[in-house]
Amino acid sequence: MEKAIYDFKRVMQDLAGLSKNQKRILEMLNIKPDMPTKEIAEMVFGKIVEYKSKEYASVHRSLISLEKQGYIKRVQIQLRWRKANQ
């Protein structure tokens, strides 16, 4: 029980350092574990997102950051992302 509480606190501390978009992306990948960047961007912003838009670039930066932190991984070389533990 004590270990579970410690693990929960550690996870919450890790998530505390994430941006609002990064947390939203992780929540979406929990629901649908394999999504392309464009689809993630459209769900985050709630509108159609073009590839060369600032919204797309923002989500892409968040995805790269989450990948470096080990939360997600790139699927093949495509613009698809998946939770790291799957």
Residue, then its C-alpha position, 0 to 999 in steps of 0.5 A: m500500500e505504501k509503495a502504491i502511494y509513493d508511486f502515485k505521488r511520483v506520477m503526480q509530481d511528474l505530470a505537474g511539470l507538463s503543460k496543459n496541452q501535454k496533459r491533454i495529449l496524454e489523456m487523448l492517447n489513453i482513450k485512443p492509443d494510436m493517433p496522427t499529429k493532425e488528429i491530435a492537434e484538431m482534438v486539442f484545439g477543437k477545430i480543423v488544423e492545417y499542417k503549416s499552422k501555429e496550432y499544428a506546430s504547437v502540438h508537434r513541439s508538445l509531442i516531441s517533448l513528451e517523446k524525449q521525456g519517455y511518455i510517448k513514442r513515435v510509431q514507425i517513421q510516420l506522424r503517428w504517436r502512441k503511449a510509451n508503455q504499449 
